[in-house]
């Protein structure tokens, strides 16, 4: 789909939120009247994306995540919103500093390394002095790549784009594996294959492409290496950031997203693509902060997405079941989560459940169709039938706006258009049997997920033009 079509679909997303958080008791526009449009410029999005992607790893509990929380809070305060910091505890694998030491001809060279995500509950730390052995390079780690090499007791140097071939090194008796980072953003599946659910104790570290090339040279010369991996489980303080735009009544619409990120190398997780959604919500908060809404609006930025939704879960536990609900000062009417916004996607999808919760709700979530009926009606029979919107899209691509928007509000095993298992920040709220769903790009491969290599260079204002919500 071209940039103009995608842009109008994002217009639909923005305008839907505007309708649901109407500035008056009445609908903002009749079907025959154009509703107000919010313009969010790619340059504004890119400014936030660059800022968030430059803060370091945004894995929950890491310094970059805290800096991102501070950045978001400062921006929301600048809009004049009341900012609430919701703190909670989470347990995360924390890289306390890893390294590779190379010994050759009486010389010693030390290189920075980064620990890989744990195997199940086992972070596979090395003894304090590390593990030592001959350094051998095996390319992609296929069995034939080990031919003629003495692997037992060795430190194996392997390309990152090698699938799960590191298990060949384990089977052949290696002491540790060093992954050489690529010079480009690797496919998501590569990151998923660098760890197991099985808690085997096997140290794995990552080095940058430049360091890897140096290690390959040293391996050719018969060097020995010492791998030190200092990955530990750590209980950390994490934060959800809430910006409150007070309305005339306590009925509250929550607009949410997550600002943390993930990588198979947790110390290197600064994803620029994952920063698009929080950048978008910041700009949406800016636009809506200039209005006086009838209903109260909460702009919520979650951390803890990648830790089994611990941030959204703790938020729901605190606020959906808190004293404010009991005394009537906070009434959550609906939660709309902004999921992954990918410029390469085609259309929008509305999702209520992910790969985990749908298994729990397929048989006992009666009333789903009825619960979401009014939302579907508002979107598909009212808003997307707006004559102005229909004319604009038809004039550009000759199709109805509903062609590129699809809902998955069902108790069947639908995964939307996602090709990998996924989690939604809206799921904990949805499981309270309230109305909560996620809007995100459809038919997007999202190969940038989980990358230890910065993807910032893959984004630009021109690329984000695909997400521009207003053409004229």
C-alpha positions as CSV (number, residue, x, y, z in Angstrom):
1,X,0.0,0.0,0.0
2,X,1.3,3.5,-0.9
3,X,2.1,6.2,1.6
4,X,-1.1,8.1,1.0
5,X,-3.4,5.1,1.7
6,X,-1.5,4.3,4.9
7,X,-1.7,7.9,5.9
8,X,-5.4,8.0,5.7
9,X,-5.7,4.8,7.7
10,X,-3.7,6.4,10.5
11,X,-6.1,9.3,10.1
12,X,-8.9,6.8,10.9
13,X,-7.1,5.7,14.0
14,X,-6.6,9.2,15.3
15,X,-10.1,10.3,14.5
16,X,-11.6,7.3,16.1
17,X,-9.8,8.2,19.4
18,X,-11.1,11.7,19.0
19,X,-14.6,10.5,18.6
20,X,-14.4,8.2,21.6
21,X,-13.0,11.0,23.7
22,X,-15.5,13.6,22.4
23,X,-15.0,17.1,23.6
24,X,-18.8,17.4,24.3
25,X,-21.6,15.2,25.4
26,X,-22.7,14.9,21.7
27,X,-20.9,13.3,18.8
28,X,-18.4,15.7,17.3
29,X,-19.9,15.4,13.9
30,X,-22.9,13.9,12.2
31,X,-22.3,11.4,9.4
32,X,-22.8,14.2,6.9
33,X,-20.3,16.6,8.5
34,X,-16.5,16.3,8.4
35,X,-15.1,15.5,11.8
36,X,-12.1,17.5,13.1
37,X,-8.7,16.2,12.0
38,X,-5.6,16.0,14.0
39,X,-2.4,16.5,12.1
40,X,0.8,14.8,13.4
41,X,3.8,15.6,11.3
42,X,6.5,13.0,10.5
43,X,9.1,15.6,11.7
44,X,7.5,15.6,15.2
45,X,7.4,11.9,15.3
46,X,11.0,11.6,14.2
47,X,12.1,14.0,16.9
48,X,10.7,11.7,19.7
49,X,11.9,8.6,18.0
50,X,15.5,9.9,17.8
51,X,15.4,11.0,21.4
52,X,14.1,7.6,22.7
53,X,16.4,5.5,20.5
54,X,19.4,7.5,21.7
55,X,19.0,6.7,25.4
56,X,20.5,3.3,25.5
57,X,18.8,0.0,26.2
58,X,15.1,0.4,27.1
59,X,14.7,-3.1,28.5
60,X,12.8,-2.6,31.8
61,X,15.2,-1.9,34.6
62,X,18.0,-0.7,32.5
63,X,19.3,2.9,32.6
64,X,17.9,3.7,29.1
65,X,14.4,2.7,30.2
66,X,14.6,5.0,33.2
67,X,15.8,7.8,31.0
68,X,13.0,7.2,28.6
69,X,10.5,7.4,31.4
70,X,11.9,10.7,32.5
71,X,11.8,12.0,28.9
72,X,8.1,11.1,28.5
73,X,7.2,12.6,31.9
74,X,9.0,15.8,31.0
75,X,7.2,16.1,27.7
76,X,3.8,15.4,29.2
77,X,4.4,18.1,31.9
78,X,5.3,20.5,29.1
79,X,1.9,20.0,27.7
80,X,0.4,21.1,31.0
81,X,-0.9,17.6,31.9
82,X,-0.9,16.2,35.4
83,X,1.7,13.5,35.5
84,X,1.5,10.5,37.8
85,X,4.4,8.0,38.1
86,X,3.2,4.5,38.9
87,X,6.1,2.5,40.3
88,X,6.2,-1.2,40.6
89,X,8.8,-4.0,41.0
90,X,9.9,-6.4,38.2
91,X,12.5,-9.1,38.0
92,X,14.7,-8.9,34.9
93,X,17.9,-10.4,33.6
94,X,20.5,-7.7,34.1
95,X,23.9,-7.6,32.4
96,X,26.3,-6.4,35.0
97,X,29.2,-6.2,32.5
98,X,30.6,-8.9,30.3
99,X,33.9,-9.2,28.4
100,X,36.1,-11.3,26.2
101,X,39.8,-11.4,26.9
102,X,42.1,-12.8,24.2
103,X,45.6,-14.1,25.0
104,X,48.2,-14.6,22.3
105,X,52.0,-14.5,22.2
106,X,52.2,-13.1,25.7
107,X,49.8,-10.2,24.9
108,X,46.3,-9.7,26.3
109,X,43.5,-7.9,24.6
110,X,40.2,-7.1,26.3
111,X,36.9,-6.5,24.4
112,X,33.5,-5.4,25.6
113,X,30.9,-8.2,25.3
114,X,27.2,-8.4,26.1
115,X,25.3,-11.3,27.6
116,X,22.5,-13.1,25.8
117,X,19.0,-13.5,27.1
118,X,18.8,-16.4,29.7
119,X,17.9,-19.9,28.9
120,X,14.7,-20.2,30.8
121,X,15.4,-19.2,34.4
122,X,19.2,-19.8,33.9
123,X,21.2,-16.6,33.0
124,X,24.3,-18.8,32.5
125,X,26.8,-16.6,34.3
126,X,30.4,-17.7,34.2
127,X,32.6,-18.1,37.3
128,X,34.2,-14.8,38.3
129,X,37.4,-15.6,36.4
130,X,35.4,-16.6,33.3
131,X,35.8,-19.7,31.1
132,X,38.9,-20.2,29.0
133,X,39.7,-22.2,25.9
134,X,41.1,-22.0,22.3
135,X,39.3,-19.5,20.2
136,X,37.9,-21.0,17.0
137,X,35.7,-19.5,14.3
138,X,32.9,-21.6,12.8
139,X,31.0,-19.2,10.5
140,X,27.3,-20.0,10.6
141,X,27.9,-23.0,12.9
142,X,26.6,-25.7,10.6
143,X,28.0,-29.1,11.5
144,X,30.2,-29.0,8.4
145,X,31.7,-25.7,9.7
146,X,33.2,-27.6,12.6
147,X,35.0,-30.1,10.4
148,X,38.7,-30.3,11.3
149,X,38.4,-28.2,14.4
150,X,38.9,-29.3,18.0
151,X,35.7,-28.1,19.6
152,X,35.8,-29.8,23.0
153,X,36.8,-27.2,25.6
154,X,37.0,-24.4,23.0
155,X,35.5,-20.9,22.9
156,X,33.4,-20.9,19.7
157,X,33.2,-17.7,17.6
158,X,30.0,-17.8,15.5
159,X,28.0,-15.4,13.2
160,X,24.9,-14.0,14.8
161,X,22.8,-15.0,11.8
162,X,23.2,-18.7,12.4
163,X,19.8,-19.7,13.7
164,X,20.1,-22.0,16.7
165,X,23.3,-23.7,15.5
166,X,25.0,-22.6,18.7
167,X,23.5,-25.9,20.0
168,X,26.0,-27.7,17.8
169,X,28.8,-26.1,19.8
170,X,27.1,-27.2,23.0
171,X,26.8,-30.8,21.7
172,X,30.4,-30.9,20.7
173,X,31.7,-29.8,24.1
174,X,32.4,-26.1,23.7
175,X,32.7,-24.0,26.8
176,X,31.0,-20.8,25.5
177,X,29.8,-19.2,22.3
178,X,30.6,-15.6,21.2
179,X,28.2,-14.3,18.6
180,X,29.5,-11.8,16.1
181,X,26.9,-9.1,15.4
182,X,26.0,-8.3,11.8
183,X,26.5,-5.0,10.2
184,X,22.8,-4.7,9.5
185,X,19.5,-5.3,11.4
186,X,19.1,-9.1,11.5
187,X,15.7,-10.8,11.1
188,X,13.6,-11.3,14.2
189,X,13.8,-15.0,14.1
190,X,17.6,-14.9,14.6
191,X,17.1,-13.3,18.0
192,X,14.4,-15.8,19.0
193,X,16.9,-18.6,18.3
194,X,19.6,-17.4,20.6
195,X,18.1,-18.8,23.8
196,X,15.9,-21.7,25.0
197,X,13.1,-22.3,27.4
198,X,15.2,-25.2,28.7
199,X,17.5,-23.9,31.5
200,X,20.8,-25.3,30.2
201,X,23.9,-23.6,31.7
202,X,25.8,-22.4,28.7
203,X,27.4,-18.9,28.5
204,X,26.6,-17.0,25.3
205,X,27.8,-13.4,24.7
206,X,27.6,-11.0,21.8
207,X,30.2,-8.7,20.4
208,X,29.8,-5.9,17.8
209,X,30.6,-6.6,14.1
210,X,33.8,-4.6,14.4
211,X,35.0,-6.5,17.5
212,X,34.0,-9.7,15.8
213,X,36.2,-9.1,12.8
214,X,39.2,-8.5,15.1
215,X,38.4,-11.7,17.0
216,X,38.3,-13.7,13.8
217,X,41.8,-12.5,13.0
218,X,43.1,-13.5,16.4
219,X,41.4,-16.9,16.1
220,X,43.3,-17.5,12.9
221,X,46.6,-16.9,14.8
222,X,45.8,-19.6,17.4
223,X,44.7,-17.3,20.3
224,X,43.0,-18.4,23.5
225,X,40.0,-16.5,24.9
226,X,38.4,-16.0,28.3
227,X,34.7,-15.3,28.3
228,X,33.2,-13.5,31.3
229,X,29.4,-13.3,31.4
230,X,27.9,-11.5,34.3
231,X,24.2,-11.8,33.7
232,X,22.1,-11.9,36.9
233,X,18.5,-11.8,37.8
234,X,17.7,-8.5,39.5
235,X,14.6,-7.0,41.1
236,X,14.3,-3.5,39.7
237,X,12.0,-0.6,40.2
238,X,10.0,0.2,37.1
239,X,7.6,3.0,36.1
240,X,4.4,3.5,34.2
241,X,4.0,7.1,33.2
242,X,0.5,8.6,33.2
243,X,-0.5,12.0,31.8
244,X,-4.0,13.0,32.9
245,X,-6.2,15.4,30.9
246,X,-9.2,16.1,33.2
247,X,-12.6,16.1,31.7
248,X,-16.0,17.2,33.1
249,X,-16.8,13.8,34.5
250,X,-14.7,10.9,36.0
251,X,-15.6,8.6,33.1
252,X,-12.1,7.9,31.7
253,X,-10.8,6.8,28.4
254,X,-7.3,5.4,28.6
255,X,-4.9,5.7,25.6
256,X,-1.9,3.5,26.1
257,X,1.3,2.1,24.6
258,X,4.6,0.8,25.9
259,X,7.9,2.6,25.8
260,X,10.3,-0.3,26.7
261,X,12.0,-2.4,24.2
262,X,13.6,-5.9,23.9
263,X,16.5,-7.6,22.3
264,X,18.1,-11.0,22.6
265,X,21.0,-8.9,23.9
266,X,19.3,-7.0,26.7
267,X,22.1,-4.4,27.1
268,X,21.6,-3.5,23.4
269,X,17.9,-2.8,23.0
270,X,17.3,0.7,21.7
271,X,14.8,-0.1,19.0
272,X,13.7,3.0,17.0
273,X,10.8,1.2,15.4
274,X,9.4,0.4,18.9
275,X,9.7,4.1,19.7
276,X,7.2,5.1,17.0
277,X,4.1,4.2,19.1
278,X,5.2,6.2,22.2
279,X,6.2,9.0,19.9
280,X,2.8,8.9,18.3
281,X,1.0,8.9,21.6
282,X,3.1,11.9,22.8
283,X,2.0,13.9,19.8
284,X,-1.6,12.8,20.2
285,X,-1.4,13.9,23.8
286,X,-0.1,17.2,22.7
287,X,-3.0,17.7,20.2
288,X,-5.7,16.6,22.7
289,X,-4.2,18.6,25.6
290,X,-5.4,21.8,23.8
291,X,-9.0,20.7,24.1
292,X,-11.4,20.4,27.1
293,X,-12.8,16.9,26.9
294,X,-16.1,15.8,28.3
295,X,-14.6,12.6,29.5
296,X,-11.3,12.4,31.3
297,X,-8.4,11.1,29.2
298,X,-5.4,9.2,30.6
299,X,-2.3,8.9,28.4
300,X,-0.5,5.8,29.8
301,X,3.0,4.8,28.8
302,X,3.8,1.3,30.1
303,X,7.2,-0.3,30.8
304,X,7.4,-4.1,31.4
305,X,5.8,-5.1,28.1
306,X,8.4,-7.7,27.4
307,X,8.4,-9.1,30.9
308,X,5.0,-10.9,30.4
309,X,3.1,-7.6,30.5
310,X,4.1,-6.9,34.1
311,X,3.7,-3.1,33.6
312,X,0.1,-3.3,32.3
313,X,-0.7,-6.0,34.8
314,X,0.5,-4.0,37.7
315,X,-1.3,-0.9,36.3
316,X,-4.6,-2.8,36.1
317,X,-4.2,-4.2,39.6
318,X,-3.5,-0.8,41.0
319,X,-6.0,1.4,39.2
320,X,-8.8,-0.9,38.0
321,X,-9.1,-2.4,41.5
322,X,-8.0,0.6,43.5
323,X,-9.9,2.9,45.9
324,X,-10.5,5.4,43.2
325,X,-12.9,3.0,41.4
326,X,-14.6,2.2,44.7
327,X,-15.2,5.9,45.5
328,X,-16.2,6.8,42.0
329,X,-13.4,9.3,41.2
330,X,-12.0,7.0,38.5
331,X,-14.3,5.2,36.1
332,X,-12.4,3.3,33.3
333,X,-14.8,3.3,30.3
334,X,-12.4,2.0,27.7
335,X,-8.8,1.3,27.1
336,X,-7.4,1.8,23.5
337,X,-3.8,0.6,23.1
338,X,-1.6,1.8,20.3
339,X,0.5,-1.2,19.3
340,X,3.3,-1.5,16.8
341,X,3.1,1.1,14.0
342,X,5.2,-0.1,11.1
343,X,5.6,2.1,8.0
344,X,5.8,-1.1,6.0
345,X,2.5,-2.4,7.2
346,X,-0.7,-2.6,5.1
347,X,-3.8,-1.3,6.9
348,X,-4.8,-1.5,10.5
349,X,-6.0,-4.4,12.7
350,X,-8.0,-4.2,15.9
351,X,-7.0,-6.9,18.4
352,X,-8.4,-7.9,21.8
353,X,-6.2,-10.9,22.7
354,X,-2.8,-12.3,22.1
355,X,-1.1,-15.6,21.9
356,X,-1.4,-16.2,25.6
357,X,-4.8,-14.9,26.8
358,X,-6.8,-16.2,23.9
359,X,-6.1,-19.7,25.1
360,X,-7.7,-18.8,28.4
361,X,-10.7,-16.9,27.0
362,X,-11.9,-19.0,24.1
363,X,-14.2,-21.2,26.2
364,X,-15.2,-18.9,29.0
365,X,-15.4,-15.4,27.6
366,X,-19.1,-15.3,26.9
367,X,-20.6,-12.1,25.7
368,X,-17.5,-11.0,23.7
369,X,-19.6,-10.2,20.6
370,X,-22.1,-8.3,22.6
371,X,-19.5,-6.4,24.7
372,X,-17.7,-5.1,21.6
373,X,-20.8,-4.7,19.4
374,X,-21.1,-0.9,20.0
375,X,-17.4,-0.4,19.2
376,X,-17.7,-2.3,16.0
377,X,-20.8,-0.3,15.1
378,X,-19.1,3.0,15.8
379,X,-16.1,2.1,13.7
380,X,-17.5,0.3,10.8
381,X,-21.1,1.6,10.3
382,X,-20.5,5.2,11.4
383,X,-17.0,6.5,11.4
384,X,-15.6,4.6,8.4
385,X,-18.8,5.4,6.5
386,X,-18.1,9.1,6.9
387,X,-18.7,10.5,3.4
388,X,-15.6,12.8,3.6
389,X,-13.3,9.9,4.6
390,X,-14.8,7.6,1.9
391,X,-14.4,10.3,-0.8
392,X,-10.8,10.9,0.2
393,X,-9.7,7.3,0.1
394,X,-11.7,6.5,-3.0
395,X,-10.2,9.4,-4.8
396,X,-6.7,8.1,-4.0
397,X,-7.0,4.3,-4.3
398,X,-10.5,3.5,-5.4
399,X,-11.5,1.4,-2.3
400,X,-13.6,1.8,0.8
401,X,-11.8,2.7,4.0
402,X,-13.2,-0.4,5.7
403,X,-11.1,-2.5,3.2
404,X,-8.0,-1.9,5.2
405,X,-9.4,-2.0,8.7
406,X,-10.3,-5.3,10.3
407,X,-11.4,-6.3,13.8
408,X,-10.6,-9.5,15.6
409,X,-13.1,-9.1,18.5
410,X,-13.8,-12.8,18.8
411,X,-13.4,-15.7,21.2
412,X,-12.0,-17.9,18.4
413,X,-8.3,-18.5,17.9
414,X,-7.5,-15.6,15.7
415,X,-4.1,-14.1,15.7
416,X,-4.9,-11.1,13.5
417,X,-2.3,-10.7,10.8
418,X,0.7,-11.4,13.0
419,X,3.3,-14.0,12.0
420,X,4.8,-14.5,15.4
421,X,3.3,-14.9,18.9
422,X,2.6,-11.6,20.4
423,X,1.4,-9.8,23.6
424,X,-0.9,-6.7,23.8
425,X,-0.7,-4.1,26.5
426,X,-4.5,-4.0,26.5
427,X,-4.8,-7.7,27.5
428,X,-4.8,-7.3,31.3
429,X,-7.6,-4.6,31.1
430,X,-9.5,-6.8,28.6
431,X,-9.4,-9.7,31.1
432,X,-11.4,-7.6,33.6
433,X,-14.2,-7.9,31.1
434,X,-14.1,-4.3,30.2
435,X,-13.7,-2.9,26.7
436,X,-10.0,-2.9,25.9
437,X,-8.3,-3.4,22.5
438,X,-5.2,-2.6,20.5
439,X,-4.9,-0.8,17.2
440,X,-1.8,-1.5,15.2
441,X,-0.4,-1.9,11.7
442,X,-1.6,-5.0,9.9
443,X,0.4,-7.3,7.6
444,X,3.7,-6.0,8.9
445,X,6.7,-8.4,9.1
446,X,8.3,-6.4,11.9
447,X,11.7,-8.1,11.3
448,X,13.3,-5.3,13.3
449,X,12.0,-6.8,16.5
450,X,14.6,-8.1,19.0
451,X,17.5,-6.6,17.1
452,X,20.8,-5.9,19.0
453,X,21.8,-3.7,16.1
454,X,20.4,-0.1,16.0
455,X,17.6,0.3,13.5
456,X,17.6,4.1,13.7
457,X,19.2,4.5,10.3
458,X,16.2,2.6,8.8
459,X,13.8,5.4,9.8
460,X,13.6,8.9,8.5
461,X,11.0,11.6,8.1
462,X,10.4,10.3,4.6
463,X,9.9,6.8,5.9
464,X,7.5,8.1,8.6
465,X,5.6,9.9,5.9
466,X,3.9,6.5,5.5
467,X,2.2,7.2,8.9
468,X,1.2,10.8,8.2
469,X,-2.4,11.2,9.4
470,X,-3.4,14.0,7.1
471,X,-2.7,14.7,3.5
472,X,-4.5,17.9,2.8
